[in-house]
Each structure stands twice: as C-alpha cells, then as structure tokens.
Amino acid sequence: MFCGIDWASERHAVCVLDDAGKTISAFQVAHTADGLEQLVATLRRYGDPAGLPVAIERPDGRLVDRLLEVGHPVVPVQPGAIKAWRDAEVRSGAKNDPGDAALIAEYLRLRRHRLRILQPFSPETRALRAVVRTRDDLVDQRVAATNQLAACLEAFWPGAKQVFAELHSPIALEFLTRYPTPESAAHLGERRMAAFCTKHGYSGRRPAAQLLARLHAAPAGLCGTVEVEARRDAVLALVGCCAPSTARSRTWTGRSSPTWVSTRTPRPSRRCQGRVRSTPPRCSPSGATADQPTTVPTPSPAWPARPRSPASPASTSKSAFAGRATNASARRCAPSPTTPATPAPGRPRSTAPPSRAAATIPTRSASWPAHGSG
C-alpha cells in the first residue's frame, strides 16, 4: 500500500492506495498534536509502518518528524513534478486537497523505483541547516531592501549611492540618515565630510575630497519640489529597513563556530604516509652521545624500498662517499677546538676529534669504474 499527503498549514489531506491503485481510505487531519496522533493511529491499521511508504511535498517539518519516529518510509516529492502530473491526469485542471493527496499517492505507486526515501539527518546537521537557511533569508532581505533603496536614489539623487562602495554599509546608511536629500547636502564641504567620516569610523581609505568628487560627478539631484519631501521619507524608511537586516546578516556571518559543529582534524594525505628523511640530520640532537647514537627512522612498509642490484665497485664507492660526506658534516657541527665546550652532566662525551682521513672527501677520477661495469 501507498500513502499520499497533501501538506497544508491547518489541515492535511491523506489518501491510501493499494497495490492495484484502488483507494482504501481518504480523510483529513488537523495540524495539531491530536491530529498527528490520529494520522499515525489510522495508518497503523493497515499493517507495519515500515511497509507503508508515505509521499509528501516537503522534506521537513513536525509532520515528517512524527512519521519518521513511527517508522514510515517518507518519500519527498517535488511540487513541480506533482503539478505536471496533475496537468497530465486531470483534464479539467481542477485542484483540491483530497485530489492532490490521491495524485501524490498514485505518483508514489507508479514511480517508487525512481524516488528516494528520506534519510533522517543528525541533530548537528539539522542545527547547521537551520543556521544556514536563516542566514540566507537575512541576506535575501538585505539585498531586497538595498535594491529598493538604490532604485529610490536613482530616481531623484544618483550621486548619493556613488559616495561609498557599498550602499548597505553602515557608513553609507549613516550618510543617508544625515543627508537624505540633495538640499540637506548643499553645504557639505571637504571639512564637514572629513569630520563625518572621522565621527563614524570610516575605514575606506578614501580622502574626503575624493568622496565629494564622486557625489558631484553624478547627475544633479532633484530640489525645490514637493516630491523631494516624499523621497526624503522614503529614503529614511528604506534606511530603517536596511540597517537591521545588515546588522543581523553581519552578526550571523561573523559568529564563531557553534559547539555542536564538529571540527574534525583533516586526515594526512596517503602520499605523505610513510615518508621519512632519506639522509640523517646535519647536527645530532643535544642528547645523543657516543654510547647513545642518533636513531634514524626506517621507511614504512607502505613505501617499499627500491630494489638494488648486487654490490659493485661503483655502488661501494658511492656508499663510502656518502659516509665520508656525513662525517664531514658532523665535523662542521662539532665545537671549535679553540673554544672548549662545557660538558653536560651525565655520561662524558667523546671529545676525540675526527681523523683527517674522515674529513677528506675524495674526488671521482677517470680510473673509477662506470655504472654497471665490473
């Protein structure tokens, strides 16, 4: 069996169909606590809730939460798809709630193999969705109010919206509150503009002369008519709408991560796992002694060593060259003979200087065998 629900703010229309498409039950329930319990009790009469999928035109809400708690598979459907289905099935184009519930149930019965069952989100995910959607709504409100304010200024004073970079910024709204009409800004000079910017903490790094040049470069504003008074009231009203929405959106954007947002440490790249230094450090750690040599980590099994050919004179000479170069590097890091080093407490260190042969770095001559020879 299949159930379709036409969601509404006050009453929900419900229709239950069998596998052949015959209507078993059609009723309505109120959007109240008792109404939701009546819906659950009625659907329980038709068997196990896990075997009765419910299609609805929204993926969230208290009705959906209650159906998921009981155990019904909830299948959200697109309202546009139901509208197209209605236009194809109902020739008269008549629309009513019980008929829409039957169409949703029929849509679920015939296209259940293409629809996806709703998977309930975790509490953290639902909280994050609520925050993100609320911020999106606030940003949309700010953009709509800013566009209305820009259109109002374009009609009678275009220069006012060119002074500052963003019309919804706090400094721009303060400017329009102080100078809502061209007549109010008739005596605005460079000194007054500089004082205004200093008072309101302007940080746009533009001098007052440049801001005034933007204001005067635009077409002249409307003055001396009755319309100016009406435009003044409209500007102040729109500024009053922009200021709260701008403050709220900035607050939501700049807030820190809530405690319920999990901050997971990023996993290291697989390429970086098992990599170690191919050569020992130039200077030994301060705690290493002759009795306690410095340990060099070995490569991880995840990165196998490159296979080598049998030992040859060339490879032997290379290893000797690398060992002697390492000894020379350690000699450079050793304390100078003229400045005696103060021994650390504990075991005595070996102070014997390295041999002259260890500090000699041979040069490759033509008599050395080439690679692969021998």
N, C-alpha and C positions, 0 to 999 in steps of 0.2 A: 504494500500500500504506500501511497504517497500523499503528502500534505502540503498545501499551499496557503500562505498567509499574506493577505494584503495589509501591510502595516499602516497605521494611522495614529494621530496624536491622542485620540479619545477612544475609538473603538476599532478592533481588529476583526477583519472578515477571515474566516477559516473554511477551507474545503478539503475533504479527504476523499481520495480516489483509490479504487482497487487496481489490480494489475491490468485489467481489461479496459480501464478508463471510465468505469461506472462510478457515479457519485454515491458515496456511502453516507456522508454526513456533511452538512453545511450549516454553520452557525456563526455568531459574532460574540466577542467577549470585550469587556471594558478594559481600558488601560489602567487598571488598578491592581492592588495586591490580590484581592479576591478574584478578579478577572483572570489573572495569570494562573492562579491555582485551579480555577475552573477549567482553563485550557489544558493544563497538564493532566488533570483527572480525566477529562474527556478523551484525550489521546491515549491514555493508559488502557482504556477499554479495548483498544484494537491490537493489543499484544505488547511485546517487549519494546521499549523506546528505541533501543539500538537498531531495530528492524523497521522503523518508521521514519524515513528522512523528511525533513521539513525545509521547504524553499521559501525564502523571504527576500525582499528587495533591499535589505541593508545588512551589513556585516557586524553591527554592534548595537548596543542598547540593552536595557534591562530585560526586554522580552527575549532577545537572543541569549543573554546570560542565563536566564532561567531554563531555556530549552537545553542548553549545554550542560547545566547542572543535573538535569534529569537523565541525560544520556541520549537525546535525539541527535542524529547527524544533521547539522544545519548546513544548507547549501545556499550561499548568497547568489542571487541572480542580478543581472544588470537591468535597471529600469528601461533603458533604451531597447534591450532585446525583448522585453515583455511588451513594450509599445508596438514594435514591429510585428511581434507575434499576434497581437490583438488586431492590428490593421489587416493582417492576412486571414485571420479566422472569423472576425466579426465584420460582416459586410455593411451593416448599418452604422458602424462606428460608435455605437452606444457604449458608455463607460459607467460601470457601477462597481462598488466594492465586492459584493459576492461574485460577480462575473470575473473580476480581476483575480480573486483568490482561486477560482476554478482554472483560469488560464495559467496561473503560476504552477498549480499542481500538475496540469497537463504538460506544461513545458518541462517540468522535472521528470515526469514519467517517460517522455519521448527522448529527452536529451540527457539523461542521467549519466550516460557513458562519456559525455564531453564536459560535464560540470565537475567542479572541485569542492570537496567537503571542507568546511571551515575548520581550521585548526586553532584551538584557543591559544591566545597569547599569554605569556607570563606576566605577572604583576608589574615587573620592571618595564617590559615592553609597552604595556598599556599606559603606564605612567608617562613614559617618554613620548608616546603618540599624543597624549593629551597636551603635553607641554609644547610640542612642535606645532600641532594644529592651532593651539591658542595663539602662538606667536605669529603664525601665518595669517590668522584672522586680523591680528593687530596691525601687521604690516599692510594688509589689504585696505584696512580702514585709513591708515596714514596716507597711502598712495592716493586713495579716492579723494580725501579731503585736500591733499596738496594739489591735485589736478584741478579741483574746483576753485581753489584759491588762485592758481595760475591763470585760469580762464577769466576770473573776475578782474585780475590786474591787467591782463592783456586787453581787456575791453576799454579801460579808461586810464591806466598808468603803467605802461610796459616797462619803464625803467626800474620800478620798484623790485621786480623779480630778477633783475640782472645785477643787482648790487653784490649779493653774496652767491657763492657757488651752489648751495642747496637751499631751496625755498623752505623746506621743512626743518632746517637747522634752528636751534634756539636763538642764535643771534639774528637771523632773518625774521623770525616771528617777533622778537623784541623790537626790531626796527619798524615793522608794520604796525605794531601796537603804539609806538611813539609817533610815527609818521604814516597814518593810514591814507592820506590824500596828498596830491601834489601841492596844495595850498599850505598844508602843515609843514612841508619840507622846503618852502620857498626861501627861507633864510638859513638853510642848512649849509654851513661852510666847512672848510677843512678843519678848523679848530674844534668845532662842535662835533664833527664826525669822529675826530680822534678821541675826544672826551667820551663820546658814546661807546666807542669800541673798547676803551680802557675800562669803563664802568662795567660793561657786560662781559669782560674777559675774552675778547675776540682773539683768536689764535690762528687766523688765516694767513698771517704774514703778508698782508697787502696793506700798503700805506693808505691813509685817508684820502689822499689826492687821487689815487687810482680807483678807489671805491666811488668817489664823486664823479670821476670821468665815466664810469660805467652808467651811473644814474643819468647823466646829462647826454650821453651818446644815444640813448633810446629816444623814440618819438616823444614829444612833449605830452604831458598828462592833461586831462580834462579839468578845467577850472571855471568857477563862477556860474554853475548851473545847479538846478535842484537835484539832478542826477548824482552829483558828487556826494551829497549828503546820504543818499540811498546807498551809493557804492561804499561809503565810509562804514555804514552799519553792516553791510555785507562782509567787508574785509575783516572787521573786528569779530563778527560771528564765526567766520571760517578760521580765523586765527585761534579762536577759542576751541574749535573742533580739532585743529591740527596739533596744538600744544599737548593735550593729554595723550593722544594716540602716539605722538612721537616719544614722549617720556616713557610710556608703557612699553613700547617696542624696544627702546634702548635698554630699559631695565631687563627685559626678557633676553635680549641679545647678549648683554654683558654679565649676566648672572653666572656664577660658578657652577660646576657640575654637581647636581644633587647627589645625596648619599646613596640613592638607590640605583645610580648609574654605575655599572661595574666597570672598573678600569683594569683591564687585563694587560699584562706585560706581553709585548709582541714576541713571538717565537723567533729564535735565531734562524737565519737562512740555512737551508740544507747545504749550500755550498760552503758556508763557513764552519760547519761542524767538522771537528777532527783535524783542522789545520793547526799546525804548530810552526814555530820558527825553525827554518832549516839550518841555521847557524847559531852557535851559542852567543850569548851577550858579550859585548866587548869588555865589560868590567864585571867581576864576580860580585855577588851580594856581600854586604858587610859581615854577615855571619858565617861565610864559608871559610874554611881553613884547609890546611894540607891534609888533616885527618878526616875532614868532612867535605868532600868535593861537591861542587855545584851539580845538581841533578838536572838533566835536560829532558823534557817530556818527550815521549815517543809518540809517533803518529798513531791515530786511532785506526782500528780495523776497518772503519768505513772508507778510509782512503788508503788502499794497499800501496806498498812501495813499488816503484818501477823496477821490473826485473833487470838484472845486470848480467853482463857477460862474464865469463871466467876471468880471473885476475890476469892482467897483462902488465908489462913494464910501464906502459903509459898510464894505466889506472893507478898502479902503485906509486908512480912519481907524482900524480895528481894528489893522492891522499897525503903523501908526505909534504907536498907543497902547502896544502890546506892546514895541516897540523902545525907546520912551522909558522905560517902566517898568523894562526891563532895564538901561538906562543909569543910572537912579536907584538900582537895586540895586547896581550896580558902584560907584557913588559912595559908598554906605554902607559898602562893604567897603574903600574906599581909606583910607590912613593919615590921621590928623588933621593939619590944617595946623600946629597948634601944636607937634606932636611930629614932628620930621623923621625920616624913616625912613632907616636905614642902607642904602645901595645895595649890592646883591650884586655880587660880582666877575663880570666878563664884560662883556657889552654893556650900555650905560647904558639905564636905563628912562626912559620918557617921564613927566615929573613935572608936565606941564601939567594943571591942574585942569579938570574938565569944564565946559562952558559952562553959563550959567544957564538957557538955553533947554532944554538936555537934561535938567536937573533938574526942570523944570516939568512937571507931569502935568496934562493938560487934563481938564476935566470935560465930560461929554456934555450938551449943551443941546438945547432943543427944535428948534433950527434944523438939527440934523444930520438927514440923510435916514434914513428907516427902512429895515429889511432888505428887499431885493428891489425897492426903488424906483430910479429913475434910468434 
